[in-house]
Amino acid sequence: MTAPPLEPRIAPERVGLRPFTPEIRDRLRALLGPEAVLAEADRLEAYASDETESLRFLPDVVVLPGDVEAVRSVLRLAHEERIAVVPRAAGTGLSGGALPVCGGILLSVERLDRIREIDPRNLVAVAEAGVITGHLQEAAAAHGLLYPPDPASLDSCRLGGNLAEDSAGPRSLKHGTTRRFVLGVEAVLADGSLLSTGGKCRKDATGYALGQLLVGSEGTLAVITAATLRLIPRPAATLTMILPFSRLEDAAAAVERILAAFDVTACELLEEAALAAVARLEPLPGPLQGRAAMLLLELDGEQAEELLTRAAAIDEAATALGAGEALVADDVAGQRRLWQVRRRVGEAVKTISAYKEADTVVPRSALAEVVLAARAAAARQGLTAICYGHAGDGNLHVNLLRGELAESQWEGRRDAAEAELFAAVVALGGRVTGEHGVGWTQRKYLRLALSETEIELCRALKRTFDPRGILNPGKIFPLPE
Ligand SMILES: Cc1cc2nc3c(=O)[nH]c(=O)nc-3n(C[C@H](O)[C@H](O)[C@H](O)COP(=O)(O)OP(=O)(O)OC[C@H]3O[C@@H](n4cnc5c(N)ncnc54)[C@H](O)[C@@H]3O)c2cc1C
């Protein structure tokens, strides 16, 4: 597959910065050593994109600091010379957050990959920003513990990216997003000073929660180098069930009723078009064929027997709301098979045509309306919509697909459908991103969701943390005219 063309950069001067020069590159080499500074075209290419569809911006240089002092020295230099610095962890982001839209220095934390400590007495882990999320989960599991945040990308994404995006996953329904697990943050500020805030205390009312402010800050306030993270005991038993529905509205009503009455760890929805997409890759289990929607639920607890009893009660409640025959698995292989239907949607969408994913989030009671709004917005532009995601959190991923539409019409129609969709989402009480962040792609919708008062307060915080605006310029906020 050929790479999409490079996007035109924003001139650094437009955001009050200076262009990168070979002299800065040489000074970075002197600070970090030549092996930690990449400037060859083919090495830079590898850092020009993340997982956002069709976006590429080339950095001027990539630096790979191996410790916190090296991160500090890069920031001191960039601050002094007013050069853009874009933090990057694994580059799996879906809103273009790690893309160097003004060029400059791309600072990858991939070499800060030590789990400094698993502390079973206090149920915490201290891990660096470059640790792959799944590796932390494995290390916690070795102590009988769980680090619950479970973005689907957990085998490749890194903790720095998870904190910066406040990433979430199916289990966020029960346990909360990454934010809930952050007790302390170590970070380097724009001028190179070191911030170490919070720690192992589970309660802390001492002043502003600065660490929490960095969670979800998308690389615009500081470079996170490590975090102290809460762990929980690993549940002894889990159970997965799928409930098929012939009407989308019944599935949406079931989400509300089930979550009001039962302890559920994850509650995921696939609507008709998402089921059809998965069926292109593998036959659906019988009870799912020809259905308008399915819900996948995960339960956890201490006793397998209790989970079966809870599942039977949920099944009874769902049947009264129109659910068909439930599929239930409490063994590892069976659960994996059921999850497979949910996990393969993203891959299935990619096999159909060009697409754009919109990360919508609404109050749970508006789930069905979002799907209907997505279908209507897509149809008006000659596109199709495939909706699926974290129903329990009201967080549906709407994929707008080009289908047979001529390529020349795709961009304009896609953008029109997306704008209509987000206007509908906000009118339903929703926001313009639930877990993928504002980054580069969503900033045009920021004013739909935030008031001028909120935006100005956020800008003031940004100026306090980063007075010269060197950290991840061009992200979150609309650009100056
Ligand atoms: C297949 C797939 C499935 C996904 N599933 C989910 C999902 O279920 N839930 C979900 O929430 N997301 C999901 N994502 C999106 C993505 O994986 C998450 O946003 C993830 O947290 C990004 O981590 P990363 O290490 O790749 O960060 P990057 O993409 O490298 O960076 C993301 C943002 O964080 C900033 N950043 C990175 N490191 C630091 C740091 N050390 N300090 C300060 N800022 C930093 C960057 O500047 C950028 O703004 C998925 C992506 C893919 C490709």
The ligand as a MOL file (V3000), in Angstrom:
LIG
                    3D

  0  0  0     0  0            999 V3000
M  V30 BEGIN CTAB
M  V30 COUNTS 53 58 0 0 0
M  V30 BEGIN ATOM
M  V30 1 C -6.4610 -0.8520 16.7750 0
M  V30 2 C -6.6150 0.2770 17.7520 0
M  V30 3 C -7.4910 0.1350 18.8100 0
M  V30 4 C -7.6590 1.1870 19.7220 0
M  V30 5 N -8.5170 1.0160 20.7510 0
M  V30 6 C -8.6660 1.9960 21.6650 0
M  V30 7 C -9.5550 1.8150 22.7670 0
M  V30 8 O -10.1970 0.7840 22.9350 0
M  V30 9 N -9.6680 2.8350 23.6490 0
M  V30 10 C -8.9520 3.9920 23.5130 0
M  V30 11 O -9.0850 4.8730 24.3600 0
M  V30 12 N -8.1140 4.1810 22.4710 0
M  V30 13 C -7.9480 3.2260 21.5560 0
M  V30 14 N -7.0890 3.4030 20.5000 0
M  V30 15 C -6.3490 4.6730 20.3660 0
M  V30 16 C -4.9260 4.6670 20.9740 0
M  V30 17 O -4.4040 3.3650 21.0440 0
M  V30 18 C -4.9400 5.3140 22.3550 0
M  V30 19 O -5.2670 6.6890 22.2410 0
M  V30 20 C -3.5880 5.1720 23.0880 0
M  V30 21 O -3.6920 5.6100 24.4040 0
M  V30 22 C -2.4720 5.9600 22.4330 0
M  V30 23 O -1.2660 5.5280 23.0190 0
M  V30 24 P 0.0860 5.6480 22.2290 0
M  V30 25 O 1.1520 5.1190 23.1160 0
M  V30 26 O 0.0150 5.0290 20.8990 0
M  V30 27 O 0.1950 7.2440 22.1040 0
M  V30 28 P 0.5710 8.1460 20.8540 0
M  V30 29 O -0.3160 7.8750 19.7110 0
M  V30 30 O 2.0340 8.0750 20.6170 0
M  V30 31 O 0.2270 9.5870 21.4510 0
M  V30 32 C -1.0950 9.9210 21.7430 0
M  V30 33 C -1.1270 11.3260 22.3690 0
M  V30 34 O -0.4470 11.3170 23.5960 0
M  V30 35 C 0.6120 12.2570 23.6100 0
M  V30 36 N 1.7010 11.6350 24.3500 0
M  V30 37 C 2.2750 10.4380 24.1030 0
M  V30 38 N 3.2030 10.1750 25.0200 0
M  V30 39 C 3.2200 11.2190 25.8730 0
M  V30 40 C 3.9890 11.5280 27.0180 0
M  V30 41 N 4.9170 10.7010 27.4710 0
M  V30 42 N 3.7520 12.7040 27.6380 0
M  V30 43 C 2.8070 13.5610 27.1910 0
M  V30 44 N 2.0640 13.3180 26.0980 0
M  V30 45 C 2.2780 12.1510 25.4490 0
M  V30 46 C 0.9330 12.5230 22.1590 0
M  V30 47 O 1.4970 13.8110 21.9720 0
M  V30 48 C -0.4360 12.3980 21.5360 0
M  V30 49 O -1.1270 13.6140 21.6950 0
M  V30 50 C -6.9150 2.3940 19.5600 0
M  V30 51 C -6.0280 2.5120 18.4880 0
M  V30 52 C -5.8850 1.4810 17.5910 0
M  V30 53 C -4.9250 1.6480 16.4580 0
M  V30 END ATOM
M  V30 BEGIN BOND
M  V30 1 1 1 2
M  V30 2 1 2 3
M  V30 3 2 2 52
M  V30 4 2 3 4
M  V30 5 1 4 5
M  V30 6 1 4 50
M  V30 7 2 5 6
M  V30 8 1 6 7
M  V30 9 1 6 13
M  V30 10 2 7 8
M  V30 11 1 7 9
M  V30 12 1 9 10
M  V30 13 2 10 11
M  V30 14 1 10 12
M  V30 15 2 12 13
M  V30 16 1 13 14
M  V30 17 1 14 15
M  V30 18 1 14 50
M  V30 19 1 15 16
M  V30 20 1 16 17
M  V30 21 1 16 18
M  V30 22 1 18 19
M  V30 23 1 18 20
M  V30 24 1 20 21
M  V30 25 1 20 22
M  V30 26 1 22 23
M  V30 27 1 23 24
M  V30 28 2 24 25
M  V30 29 1 24 26
M  V30 30 1 24 27
M  V30 31 1 27 28
M  V30 32 2 28 29
M  V30 33 1 28 30
M  V30 34 1 28 31
M  V30 35 1 31 32
M  V30 36 1 32 33
M  V30 37 1 33 34
M  V30 38 1 33 48
M  V30 39 1 34 35
M  V30 40 1 35 36
M  V30 41 1 35 46
M  V30 42 1 36 37
M  V30 43 1 36 45
M  V30 44 2 37 38
M  V30 45 1 38 39
M  V30 46 1 39 40
M  V30 47 2 39 45
M  V30 48 1 40 41
M  V30 49 2 40 42
M  V30 50 1 42 43
M  V30 51 2 43 44
M  V30 52 1 44 45
M  V30 53 1 46 47
M  V30 54 1 46 48
M  V30 55 1 48 49
M  V30 56 2 50 51
M  V30 57 1 51 52
M  V30 58 1 52 53
M  V30 END BOND
M  V30 END CTAB
M  END
